[in-house]
Amino acid sequence: MTTPTRQRCLAKDELLSISEVIEEIGVPRATFYRWRQLRKGPKAIKLPNGSVRIRRSELERWIETMEEAA
């Protein structure tokens, strides 16, 4: 049985697709890919099948750093 705390940890580290990330942060796909190329976007994981995923915790951390920089 999964505890509520464990469920929050699992949900926090869910793997998001690029489509989910750009929808959440509200930027065009091209902007996201430019940020990746310049290494200014959130850290991503490239899966063996070529798909790219971003951990929810990493996206939240990245957003926090953007807030601090402003």
mmCIF file of the N, C-alpha and C atoms, coordinates in Angstrom:
data_MODEL
# 
_entry.id   MODEL 
# 
loop_
_atom_site.group_PDB 
_atom_site.id 
_atom_site.type_symbol 
_atom_site.label_atom_id 
_atom_site.label_alt_id 
_atom_site.label_comp_id 
_atom_site.label_asym_id 
_atom_site.label_entity_id 
_atom_site.label_seq_id 
_atom_site.pdbx_PDB_ins_code 
_atom_site.Cartn_x 
_atom_site.Cartn_y 
_atom_site.Cartn_z 
_atom_site.occupancy 
_atom_site.B_iso_or_equiv 
_atom_site.pdbx_formal_charge 
_atom_site.auth_seq_id 
_atom_site.auth_comp_id 
_atom_site.auth_asym_id 
_atom_site.auth_atom_id 
_atom_site.pdbx_PDB_model_num 
ATOM 1   N N  . MET A 1 1  ? 0.834  -1.180 0.000   1.00 0.00 ? 1  MET A N  1 
ATOM 2   C CA . MET A 1 1  ? 0.000  0.000  0.000   1.00 0.00 ? 1  MET A CA 1 
ATOM 3   C C  . MET A 1 1  ? 0.883  1.249  0.000   1.00 0.00 ? 1  MET A C  1 
ATOM 4   N N  . THR A 1 2  ? 0.554  2.238  -0.821  1.00 0.00 ? 2  THR A N  1 
ATOM 5   C CA . THR A 1 2  ? 1.353  3.447  -0.930  1.00 0.00 ? 2  THR A CA 1 
ATOM 6   C C  . THR A 1 2  ? 0.811  4.511  0.014   1.00 0.00 ? 2  THR A C  1 
ATOM 7   N N  . THR A 1 3  ? 1.706  5.106  0.796   1.00 0.00 ? 3  THR A N  1 
ATOM 8   C CA . THR A 1 3  ? 1.294  6.146  1.734   1.00 0.00 ? 3  THR A CA 1 
ATOM 9   C C  . THR A 1 3  ? 1.098  7.461  0.984   1.00 0.00 ? 3  THR A C  1 
ATOM 10  N N  . PRO A 1 4  ? 0.334  8.412  1.556   1.00 0.00 ? 4  PRO A N  1 
ATOM 11  C CA . PRO A 1 4  ? 0.151  9.709  0.892   1.00 0.00 ? 4  PRO A CA 1 
ATOM 12  C C  . PRO A 1 4  ? 1.465  10.444 0.644   1.00 0.00 ? 4  PRO A C  1 
ATOM 13  N N  . THR A 1 5  ? 2.401  10.335 1.592   1.00 0.00 ? 5  THR A N  1 
ATOM 14  C CA . THR A 1 5  ? 3.703  10.985 1.404   1.00 0.00 ? 5  THR A CA 1 
ATOM 15  C C  . THR A 1 5  ? 4.441  10.373 0.225   1.00 0.00 ? 5  THR A C  1 
ATOM 16  N N  . ARG A 1 6  ? 4.418  9.065  0.128   1.00 0.00 ? 6  ARG A N  1 
ATOM 17  C CA . ARG A 1 6  ? 5.080  8.356  -0.972  1.00 0.00 ? 6  ARG A CA 1 
ATOM 18  C C  . ARG A 1 6  ? 4.434  8.734  -2.305  1.00 0.00 ? 6  ARG A C  1 
ATOM 19  N N  . GLN A 1 7  ? 3.100  8.859  -2.323  1.00 0.00 ? 7  GLN A N  1 
ATOM 20  C CA . GLN A 1 7  ? 2.406  9.246  -3.549  1.00 0.00 ? 7  GLN A CA 1 
ATOM 21  C C  . GLN A 1 7  ? 2.841  10.635 -4.002  1.00 0.00 ? 7  GLN A C  1 
ATOM 22  N N  . ARG A 1 8  ? 3.003  11.566 -3.053  1.00 0.00 ? 8  ARG A N  1 
ATOM 23  C CA . ARG A 1 8  ? 3.449  12.917 -3.423  1.00 0.00 ? 8  ARG A CA 1 
ATOM 24  C C  . ARG A 1 8  ? 4.858  12.874 -3.996  1.00 0.00 ? 8  ARG A C  1 
ATOM 25  N N  . CYS A 1 9  ? 5.741  12.054 -3.410  1.00 0.00 ? 9  CYS A N  1 
ATOM 26  C CA . CYS A 1 9  ? 7.113  11.937 -3.919  1.00 0.00 ? 9  CYS A CA 1 
ATOM 27  C C  . CYS A 1 9  ? 7.104  11.367 -5.329  1.00 0.00 ? 9  CYS A C  1 
ATOM 28  N N  . LEU A 1 10 ? 6.298  10.340 -5.549  1.00 0.00 ? 10 LEU A N  1 
ATOM 29  C CA . LEU A 1 10 ? 6.227  9.739  -6.879  1.00 0.00 ? 10 LEU A CA 1 
ATOM 30  C C  . LEU A 1 10 ? 5.677  10.736 -7.889  1.00 0.00 ? 10 LEU A C  1 
ATOM 31  N N  . ALA A 1 11 ? 4.636  11.463 -7.515  1.00 0.00 ? 11 ALA A N  1 
ATOM 32  C CA . ALA A 1 11 ? 4.038  12.439 -8.428  1.00 0.00 ? 11 ALA A CA 1 
ATOM 33  C C  . ALA A 1 11 ? 5.017  13.572 -8.706  1.00 0.00 ? 11 ALA A C  1 
ATOM 34  N N  . LYS A 1 12 ? 5.792  13.965 -7.706  1.00 0.00 ? 12 LYS A N  1 
ATOM 35  C CA . LYS A 1 12 ? 6.727  15.062 -7.881  1.00 0.00 ? 12 LYS A CA 1 
ATOM 36  C C  . LYS A 1 12 ? 7.801  14.709 -8.902  1.00 0.00 ? 12 LYS A C  1 
ATOM 37  N N  . ASP A 1 13 ? 8.176  13.456 -8.971  1.00 0.00 ? 13 ASP A N  1 
ATOM 38  C CA . ASP A 1 13 ? 9.221  13.055 -9.901  1.00 0.00 ? 13 ASP A CA 1 
ATOM 39  C C  . ASP A 1 13 ? 8.674  12.366 -11.142 1.00 0.00 ? 13 ASP A C  1 
ATOM 40  N N  . GLU A 1 14 ? 7.423  12.653 -11.474 1.00 0.00 ? 14 GLU A N  1 
ATOM 41  C CA . GLU A 1 14 ? 6.883  12.086 -12.703 1.00 0.00 ? 14 GLU A CA 1 
ATOM 42  C C  . GLU A 1 14 ? 7.685  12.617 -13.888 1.00 0.00 ? 14 GLU A C  1 
ATOM 43  N N  . LEU A 1 15 ? 7.749  11.843 -14.929 1.00 0.00 ? 15 LEU A N  1 
ATOM 44  C CA . LEU A 1 15 ? 8.467  12.238 -16.135 1.00 0.00 ? 15 LEU A CA 1 
ATOM 45  C C  . LEU A 1 15 ? 7.491  12.914 -17.095 1.00 0.00 ? 15 LEU A C  1 
ATOM 46  N N  . LEU A 1 16 ? 7.796  14.151 -17.458 1.00 0.00 ? 16 LEU A N  1 
ATOM 47  C CA . LEU A 1 16 ? 6.948  14.939 -18.335 1.00 0.00 ? 16 LEU A CA 1 
ATOM 48  C C  . LEU A 1 16 ? 7.505  14.932 -19.749 1.00 0.00 ? 16 LEU A C  1 
ATOM 49  N N  . SER A 1 17 ? 6.620  14.897 -20.720 1.00 0.00 ? 17 SER A N  1 
ATOM 50  C CA . SER A 1 17 ? 7.048  15.016 -22.120 1.00 0.00 ? 17 SER A CA 1 
ATOM 51  C C  . SER A 1 17 ? 7.299  16.478 -22.431 1.00 0.00 ? 17 SER A C  1 
ATOM 52  N N  . ILE A 1 18 ? 7.950  16.738 -23.535 1.00 0.00 ? 18 ILE A N  1 
ATOM 53  C CA . ILE A 1 18 ? 8.197  18.123 -23.945 1.00 0.00 ? 18 ILE A CA 1 
ATOM 54  C C  . ILE A 1 18 ? 6.868  18.839 -24.166 1.00 0.00 ? 18 ILE A C  1 
ATOM 55  N N  . SER A 1 19 ? 5.900  18.166 -24.755 1.00 0.00 ? 19 SER A N  1 
ATOM 56  C CA . SER A 1 19 ? 4.589  18.784 -24.967 1.00 0.00 ? 19 SER A CA 1 
ATOM 57  C C  . SER A 1 19 ? 3.962  19.222 -23.649 1.00 0.00 ? 19 SER A C  1 
ATOM 58  N N  . GLU A 1 20 ? 4.068  18.386 -22.623 1.00 0.00 ? 20 GLU A N  1 
ATOM 59  C CA . GLU A 1 20 ? 3.515  18.738 -21.320 1.00 0.00 ? 20 GLU A CA 1 
ATOM 60  C C  . GLU A 1 20 ? 4.245  19.923 -20.706 1.00 0.00 ? 20 GLU A C  1 
ATOM 61  N N  . VAL A 1 21 ? 5.560  19.954 -20.863 1.00 0.00 ? 21 VAL A N  1 
ATOM 62  C CA . VAL A 1 21 ? 6.355  21.040 -20.286 1.00 0.00 ? 21 VAL A CA 1 
ATOM 63  C C  . VAL A 1 21 ? 6.040  22.358 -20.976 1.00 0.00 ? 21 VAL A C  1 
ATOM 64  N N  . ILE A 1 22 ? 6.035  22.382 -22.301 1.00 0.00 ? 22 ILE A N  1 
ATOM 65  C CA . ILE A 1 22 ? 5.792  23.661 -22.992 1.00 0.00 ? 22 ILE A CA 1 
ATOM 66  C C  . ILE A 1 22 ? 4.370  24.162 -22.749 1.00 0.00 ? 22 ILE A C  1 
ATOM 67  N N  . GLU A 1 23 ? 3.426  23.239 -22.577 1.00 0.00 ? 23 GLU A N  1 
ATOM 68  C CA . GLU A 1 23 ? 2.062  23.656 -22.254 1.00 0.00 ? 23 GLU A CA 1 
ATOM 69  C C  . GLU A 1 23 ? 2.026  24.273 -20.857 1.00 0.00 ? 23 GLU A C  1 
ATOM 70  N N  . GLU A 1 24 ? 2.745  23.670 -19.933 1.00 0.00 ? 24 GLU A N  1 
ATOM 71  C CA . GLU A 1 24 ? 2.749  24.155 -18.548 1.00 0.00 ? 24 GLU A CA 1 
ATOM 72  C C  . GLU A 1 24 ? 3.432  25.511 -18.415 1.00 0.00 ? 24 GLU A C  1 
ATOM 73  N N  . ILE A 1 25 ? 4.558  25.704 -19.110 1.00 0.00 ? 25 ILE A N  1 
ATOM 74  C CA . ILE A 1 25 ? 5.268  26.974 -18.955 1.00 0.00 ? 25 ILE A CA 1 
ATOM 75  C C  . ILE A 1 25 ? 4.863  28.005 -20.005 1.00 0.00 ? 25 ILE A C  1 
ATOM 76  N N  . GLY A 1 26 ? 4.106  27.587 -21.004 1.00 0.00 ? 26 GLY A N  1 
ATOM 77  C CA . GLY A 1 26 ? 3.541  28.520 -21.963 1.00 0.00 ? 26 GLY A CA 1 
ATOM 78  C C  . GLY A 1 26 ? 4.526  29.135 -22.943 1.00 0.00 ? 26 GLY A C  1 
ATOM 79  N N  . VAL A 1 27 ? 5.417  28.312 -23.469 1.00 0.00 ? 27 VAL A N  1 
ATOM 80  C CA . VAL A 1 27 ? 6.350  28.805 -24.488 1.00 0.00 ? 27 VAL A CA 1 
ATOM 81  C C  . VAL A 1 27 ? 6.212  27.957 -25.750 1.00 0.00 ? 27 VAL A C  1 
ATOM 82  N N  . PRO A 1 28 ? 6.560  28.528 -26.894 1.00 0.00 ? 28 PRO A N  1 
ATOM 83  C CA . PRO A 1 28 ? 6.524  27.741 -28.129 1.00 0.00 ? 28 PRO A CA 1 
ATOM 84  C C  . PRO A 1 28 ? 7.569  26.611 -28.096 1.00 0.00 ? 28 PRO A C  1 
ATOM 85  N N  . ARG A 1 29 ? 7.289  25.567 -28.833 1.00 0.00 ? 29 ARG A N  1 
ATOM 86  C CA . ARG A 1 29 ? 8.200  24.422 -28.922 1.00 0.00 ? 29 ARG A CA 1 
ATOM 87  C C  . ARG A 1 29 ? 9.595  24.865 -29.383 1.00 0.00 ? 29 ARG A C  1 
ATOM 88  N N  . ALA A 1 30 ? 9.654  25.761 -30.359 1.00 0.00 ? 30 ALA A N  1 
ATOM 89  C CA . ALA A 1 30 ? 10.952 26.230 -30.871 1.00 0.00 ? 30 ALA A CA 1 
ATOM 90  C C  . ALA A 1 30 ? 11.762 26.915 -29.780 1.00 0.00 ? 30 ALA A C  1 
ATOM 91  N N  . THR A 1 31 ? 11.102 27.670 -28.919 1.00 0.00 ? 31 THR A N  1 
ATOM 92  C CA . THR A 1 31 ? 11.797 28.334 -27.813 1.00 0.00 ? 31 THR A CA 1 
ATOM 93  C C  . THR A 1 31 ? 12.385 27.301 -26.870 1.00 0.00 ? 31 THR A C  1 
ATOM 94  N N  . PHE A 1 32 ? 11.589 26.280 -26.542 1.00 0.00 ? 32 PHE A N  1 
ATOM 95  C CA . PHE A 1 32 ? 12.074 25.239 -25.645 1.00 0.00 ? 32 PHE A CA 1 
ATOM 96  C C  . PHE A 1 32 ? 13.307 24.554 -26.229 1.00 0.00 ? 32 PHE A C  1 
ATOM 97  N N  . TYR A 1 33 ? 13.252 24.228 -27.517 1.00 0.00 ? 33 TYR A N  1 
ATOM 98  C CA . TYR A 1 33 ? 14.394 23.562 -28.145 1.00 0.00 ? 33 TYR A CA 1 
ATOM 99  C C  . TYR A 1 33 ? 15.605 24.483 -28.214 1.00 0.00 ? 33 TYR A C  1 
ATOM 100 N N  . ARG A 1 34 ? 15.401 25.777 -28.396 1.00 0.00 ? 34 ARG A N  1 
ATOM 101 C CA . ARG A 1 34 ? 16.518 26.734 -28.388 1.00 0.00 ? 34 ARG A CA 1 
ATOM 102 C C  . ARG A 1 34 ? 17.147 26.761 -27.003 1.00 0.00 ? 34 ARG A C  1 
ATOM 103 N N  . TRP A 1 35 ? 16.318 26.792 -25.968 1.00 0.00 ? 35 TRP A N  1 
ATOM 104 C CA . TRP A 1 35 ? 16.840 26.761 -24.601 1.00 0.00 ? 35 TRP A CA 1 
ATOM 105 C C  . TRP A 1 35 ? 17.647 25.495 -24.361 1.00 0.00 ? 35 TRP A C  1 
ATOM 106 N N  . ARG A 1 36 ? 17.154 24.366 -24.873 1.00 0.00 ? 36 ARG A N  1 
ATOM 107 C CA . ARG A 1 36 ? 17.915 23.108 -24.707 1.00 0.00 ? 36 ARG A CA 1 
ATOM 108 C C  . ARG A 1 36 ? 19.262 23.198 -25.401 1.00 0.00 ? 36 ARG A C  1 
ATOM 109 N N  . GLN A 1 37 ? 19.261 23.756 -26.604 1.00 0.00 ? 37 GLN A N  1 
ATOM 110 C CA . GLN A 1 37 ? 20.500 23.878 -27.363 1.00 0.00 ? 37 GLN A CA 1 
ATOM 111 C C  . GLN A 1 37 ? 21.496 24.778 -26.640 1.00 0.00 ? 37 GLN A C  1 
ATOM 112 N N  . LEU A 1 38 ? 21.007 25.839 -26.022 1.00 0.00 ? 38 LEU A N  1 
ATOM 113 C CA . LEU A 1 38 ? 21.865 26.771 -25.289 1.00 0.00 ? 38 LEU A CA 1 
ATOM 114 C C  . LEU A 1 38 ? 22.117 26.332 -23.848 1.00 0.00 ? 38 LEU A C  1 
ATOM 115 N N  . ARG A 1 39 ? 21.555 25.177 -23.481 1.00 0.00 ? 39 ARG A N  1 
ATOM 116 C CA . ARG A 1 39 ? 21.668 24.631 -22.120 1.00 0.00 ? 39 ARG A CA 1 
ATOM 117 C C  . ARG A 1 39 ? 21.123 25.603 -21.083 1.00 0.00 ? 39 ARG A C  1 
ATOM 118 N N  . LYS A 1 40 ? 20.016 26.268 -21.410 1.00 0.00 ? 40 LYS A N  1 
ATOM 119 C CA . LYS A 1 40 ? 19.363 27.198 -20.492 1.00 0.00 ? 40 LYS A CA 1 
ATOM 120 C C  . LYS A 1 40 ? 18.028 26.668 -19.994 1.00 0.00 ? 40 LYS A C  1 
ATOM 121 N N  . GLY A 1 41 ? 17.594 25.550 -20.505 1.00 0.00 ? 41 GLY A N  1 
ATOM 122 C CA . GLY A 1 41 ? 16.325 24.966 -20.098 1.00 0.00 ? 41 GLY A CA 1 
ATOM 123 C C  . GLY A 1 41 ? 16.511 24.002 -18.950 1.00 0.00 ? 41 GLY A C  1 
ATOM 124 N N  . PRO A 1 42 ? 15.423 23.396 -18.515 1.00 0.00 ? 42 PRO A N  1 
ATOM 125 C CA . PRO A 1 42 ? 15.526 22.399 -17.443 1.00 0.00 ? 42 PRO A CA 1 
ATOM 126 C C  . PRO A 1 42 ? 16.281 21.164 -17.929 1.00 0.00 ? 42 PRO A C  1 
ATOM 127 N N  . LYS A 1 43 ? 16.976 20.518 -17.009 1.00 0.00 ? 43 LYS A N  1 
ATOM 128 C CA . LYS A 1 43 ? 17.707 19.302 -17.357 1.00 0.00 ? 43 LYS A CA 1 
ATOM 129 C C  . LYS A 1 43 ? 16.734 18.247 -17.853 1.00 0.00 ? 43 LYS A C  1 
ATOM 130 N N  . ALA A 1 44 ? 17.120 17.563 -18.900 1.00 0.00 ? 44 ALA A N  1 
ATOM 131 C CA . ALA A 1 44 ? 16.247 16.567 -19.511 1.00 0.00 ? 44 ALA A CA 1 
ATOM 132 C C  . ALA A 1 44 ? 16.923 15.197 -19.495 1.00 0.00 ? 44 ALA A C  1 
ATOM 133 N N  . ILE A 1 45 ? 16.105 14.188 -19.668 1.00 0.00 ? 45 ILE A N  1 
ATOM 134 C CA . ILE A 1 45 ? 16.565 12.808 -19.746 1.00 0.00 ? 45 ILE A CA 1 
ATOM 135 C C  . ILE A 1 45 ? 16.220 12.298 -21.139 1.00 0.00 ? 45 ILE A C  1 
ATOM 136 N N  . LYS A 1 46 ? 17.203 11.762 -21.844 1.00 0.00 ? 46 LYS A N  1 
ATOM 137 C CA . LYS A 1 46 ? 16.938 11.168 -23.146 1.00 0.00 ? 46 LYS A CA 1 
ATOM 138 C C  . LYS A 1 46 ? 16.821 9.657  -22.949 1.00 0.00 ? 46 LYS A C  1 
ATOM 139 N N  . LEU A 1 47 ? 15.661 9.136  -23.261 1.00 0.00 ? 47 LEU A N  1 
ATOM 140 C CA . LEU A 1 47 ? 15.400 7.710  -23.091 1.00 0.00 ? 47 LEU A CA 1 
ATOM 141 C C  . LEU A 1 47 ? 16.002 6.910  -24.246 1.00 0.00 ? 47 LEU A C  1 
ATOM 142 N N  . PRO A 1 48 ? 16.203 5.611  -24.058 1.00 0.00 ? 48 PRO A N  1 
ATOM 143 C CA . PRO A 1 48 ? 16.787 4.779  -25.116 1.00 0.00 ? 48 PRO A CA 1 
ATOM 144 C C  . PRO A 1 48 ? 16.024 4.824  -26.443 1.00 0.00 ? 48 PRO A C  1 
ATOM 145 N N  . ASN A 1 49 ? 14.724 5.096  -26.390 1.00 0.00 ? 49 ASN A N  1 
ATOM 146 C CA . ASN A 1 49 ? 13.956 5.163  -27.633 1.00 0.00 ? 49 ASN A CA 1 
ATOM 147 C C  . ASN A 1 49 ? 14.038 6.532  -28.300 1.00 0.00 ? 49 ASN A C  1 
ATOM 148 N N  . GLY A 1 50 ? 14.828 7.453  -27.724 1.00 0.00 ? 50 GLY A N  1 
ATOM 149 C CA . GLY A 1 50 ? 15.013 8.783  -28.296 1.00 0.00 ? 50 GLY A CA 1 
ATOM 150 C C  . GLY A 1 50 ? 14.092 9.842  -27.729 1.00 0.00 ? 50 GLY A C  1 
ATOM 151 N N  . SER A 1 51 ? 13.099 9.435  -26.961 1.00 0.00 ? 51 SER A N  1 
ATOM 152 C CA . SER A 1 51 ? 12.187 10.396 -26.350 1.00 0.00 ? 51 SER A CA 1 
ATOM 153 C C  . SER A 1 51 ? 12.918 11.198 -25.278 1.00 0.00 ? 51 SER A C  1 
ATOM 154 N N  . VAL A 1 52 ? 12.495 12.435 -25.107 1.00 0.00 ? 52 VAL A N  1 
ATOM 155 C CA . VAL A 1 52 ? 13.073 13.304 -24.088 1.00 0.00 ? 52 VAL A CA 1 
ATOM 156 C C  . VAL A 1 52 ? 12.024 13.521 -23.008 1.00 0.00 ? 52 VAL A C  1 
ATOM 157 N N  . ARG A 1 53 ? 12.435 13.413 -21.762 1.00 0.00 ? 53 ARG A N  1 
ATOM 158 C CA . ARG A 1 53 ? 11.542 13.626 -20.627 1.00 0.00 ? 53 ARG A CA 1 
ATOM 159 C C  . ARG A 1 53 ? 12.221 14.552 -19.620 1.00 0.00 ? 53 ARG A C  1 
ATOM 160 N N  . ILE A 1 54 ? 11.390 15.283 -18.883 1.00 0.00 ? 54 ILE A N  1 
ATOM 161 C CA . ILE A 1 54 ? 11.870 16.182 -17.839 1.00 0.00 ? 54 ILE A CA 1 
ATOM 162 C C  . ILE A 1 54 ? 11.177 15.786 -16.544 1.00 0.00 ? 54 ILE A C  1 
ATOM 163 N N  . ARG A 1 55 ? 11.965 15.576 -15.499 1.00 0.00 ? 55 ARG A N  1 
ATOM 164 C CA . ARG A 1 55 ? 11.369 15.244 -14.206 1.00 0.00 ? 55 ARG A CA 1 
ATOM 165 C C  . ARG A 1 55 ? 10.611 16.463 -13.681 1.00 0.00 ? 55 ARG A C  1 
ATOM 166 N N  . ARG A 1 56 ? 9.452  16.225 -13.088 1.00 0.00 ? 56 ARG A N  1 
ATOM 167 C CA . ARG A 1 56 ? 8.662  17.316 -12.508 1.00 0.00 ? 56 ARG A CA 1 
ATOM 168 C C  . ARG A 1 56 ? 9.496  18.096 -11.502 1.00 0.00 ? 56 ARG A C  1 
ATOM 169 N N  . SER A 1 57 ? 10.263 17.397 -10.656 1.00 0.00 ? 57 SER A N  1 
ATOM 170 C CA . SER A 1 57 ? 11.082 18.071 -9.647  1.00 0.00 ? 57 SER A CA 1 
ATOM 171 C C  . SER A 1 57 ? 12.128 18.972 -10.304 1.00 0.00 ? 57 SER A C  1 
ATOM 172 N N  . GLU A 1 58 ? 12.682 18.547 -11.431 1.00 0.00 ? 58 GLU A N  1 
ATOM 173 C CA . GLU A 1 58 ? 13.675 19.361 -12.138 1.00 0.00 ? 58 GLU A CA 1 
ATOM 174 C C  . GLU A 1 58 ? 13.010 20.600 -12.747 1.00 0.00 ? 58 GLU A C  1 
ATOM 175 N N  . LEU A 1 59 ? 11.822 20.436 -13.316 1.00 0.00 ? 59 LEU A N  1 
ATOM 176 C CA . LEU A 1 59 ? 11.102 21.581 -13.883 1.00 0.00 ? 59 LEU A CA 1 
ATOM 177 C C  . LEU A 1 59 ? 10.796 22.600 -12.793 1.00 0.00 ? 59 LEU A C  1 
ATOM 178 N N  . GLU A 1 60 ? 10.338 22.146 -11.642 1.00 0.00 ? 60 GLU A N  1 
ATOM 179 C CA . GLU A 1 60 ? 10.039 23.052 -10.534 1.00 0.00 ? 60 GLU A CA 1 
ATOM 180 C C  . GLU A 1 60 ? 11.298 23.756 -10.044 1.00 0.00 ? 60 GLU A C  1 
ATOM 181 N N  . ARG A 1 61 ? 12.410 23.021 -9.952  1.00 0.00 ? 61 ARG A N  1 
ATOM 182 C CA . ARG A 1 61 ? 13.678 23.628 -9.528  1.00 0.00 ? 61 ARG A CA 1 
ATOM 183 C C  . ARG A 1 61 ? 14.109 24.697 -10.517 1.00 0.00 ? 61 ARG A C  1 
ATOM 184 N N  . TRP A 1 62 ? 13.997 24.397 -11.810 1.00 0.00 ? 62 TRP A N  1 
ATOM 185 C CA . TRP A 1 62 ? 14.387 25.332 -12.864 1.00 0.00 ? 62 TRP A CA 1 
ATOM 186 C C  . TRP A 1 62 ? 13.529 26.587 -12.802 1.00 0.00 ? 62 TRP A C  1 
ATOM 187 N N  . ILE A 1 63 ? 12.223 26.427 -12.609 1.00 0.00 ? 63 ILE A N  1 
ATOM 188 C CA . ILE A 1 63 ? 11.320 27.580 -12.507 1.00 0.00 ? 63 ILE A CA 1 
ATOM 189 C C  . ILE A 1 63 ? 11.712 28.446 -11.309 1.00 0.00 ? 63 ILE A C  1 
ATOM 190 N N  . GLU A 1 64 ? 12.058 27.813 -10.188 1.00 0.00 ? 64 GLU A N  1 
ATOM 191 C CA . GLU A 1 64 ? 12.481 28.568 -9.008  1.00 0.00 ? 64 GLU A CA 1 
ATOM 192 C C  . GLU A 1 64 ? 13.727 29.390 -9.291  1.00 0.00 ? 64 GLU A C  1 
ATOM 193 N N  . THR A 1 65 ? 14.686 28.827 -10.029 1.00 0.00 ? 65 THR A N  1 
ATOM 194 C CA . THR A 1 65 ? 15.891 29.592 -10.355 1.00 0.00 ? 65 THR A CA 1 
ATOM 195 C C  . THR A 1 65 ? 15.573 30.768 -11.258 1.00 0.00 ? 65 THR A C  1 
ATOM 196 N N  . MET A 1 66 ? 14.564 30.618 -12.134 1.00 0.00 ? 66 MET A N  1 
ATOM 197 C CA . MET A 1 66 ? 14.153 31.733 -12.987 1.00 0.00 ? 66 MET A CA 1 
ATOM 198 C C  . MET A 1 66 ? 13.508 32.835 -12.154 1.00 0.00 ? 66 MET A C  1 
ATOM 199 N N  . GLU A 1 67 ? 12.744 32.449 -11.127 1.00 0.00 ? 67 GLU A N  1 
ATOM 200 C CA . GLU A 1 67 ? 12.125 33.431 -10.240 1.00 0.00 ? 67 GLU A CA 1 
ATOM 201 C C  . GLU A 1 67 ? 13.184 34.198 -9.450  1.00 0.00 ? 67 GLU A C  1 
ATOM 202 N N  . GLU A 1 68 ? 14.211 33.473 -8.994  1.00 0.00 ? 68 GLU A N  1 
ATOM 203 C CA . GLU A 1 68 ? 15.274 34.107 -8.215  1.00 0.00 ? 68 GLU A CA 1 
ATOM 204 C C  . GLU A 1 68 ? 16.095 35.064 -9.067  1.00 0.00 ? 68 GLU A C  1 
ATOM 205 N N  . ALA A 1 69 ? 16.272 34.750 -10.341 1.00 0.00 ? 69 ALA A N  1 
ATOM 206 C CA . ALA A 1 69 ? 17.072 35.587 -11.229 1.00 0.00 ? 69 ALA A CA 1 
ATOM 207 C C  . ALA A 1 69 ? 16.366 36.883 -11.602 1.00 0.00 ? 69 ALA A C  1 
ATOM 208 N N  . ALA A 1 70 ? 15.044 36.880 -11.499 1.00 0.00 ? 70 ALA A N  1 
ATOM 209 C CA . ALA A 1 70 ? 14.271 38.074 -11.903 1.00 0.00 ? 70 ALA A CA 1 
ATOM 210 C C  . ALA A 1 70 ? 14.351 39.168 -10.891 1.00 0.00 ? 70 ALA A C  1 
# 
